[in-house]
Amino acid sequence: MAMQASEIEALLKAAFPDALIKIEDLAGDNDHYAAYVVSEAFRGLTRVRQHQMVYAALQGRMGNALHALALQTSAPE
């Protein structure tokens, strides 16, 4: 079962209300996405920890409903 980009964005927005979020469907199949997330919540954290936070926000859908997600995360400049 694939996920819509809007569902990914809603989950991320719920977890990171201040975030600037861009979701891109890489293959046109609702299964392979790139997500760009900029949030103050990431300030001072390692890239690994930032990505863990994004995966947690997806509430177990990564690897199930969502097959692949290329992540770029950062704090605002």
C-alpha positions, -999 to 999 in steps of 0.1 A, spaced: 0 0 0 16 33 -11 14 67 6 4 100 -8 28 129 -6 1 149 13 -1 122 40 37 123 45 36 161 47 7 160 72 26 136 95 57 157 93 38 189 99 22 174 130 56 165 144 74 197 133 48 225 132 74 252 123 89 232 95 94 241 59 86 208 41 89 197 5 80 162 -6 90 150 -41 77 118 -57 109 104 -73 94 76 -94 58 86 -99 47 55 -80 37 70 -45 64 47 -30 97 65 -36 100 100 -22 125 126 -13 117 148 17 133 181 25 126 192 61 139 224 77 130 228 114 143 245 145 138 212 162 169 199 144 192 227 157 224 212 173 215 176 165 234 152 143 221 143 109 214 108 122 193 121 151 174 144 127 166 115 105 155 94 134 131 121 144 116 122 109 112 84 109 95 86 143 71 112 129 61 87 102 47 65 129 60 31 116 50 36 80 86 36 68 94 2 53 57 -6 52 34 18 34 64 39 24 91 20 7 119 46 2 125 81 15 156 101 7 159 127 35 175 161 37 171 177 70 185 209 86 178 237 110 170 271 96 199 293 87 
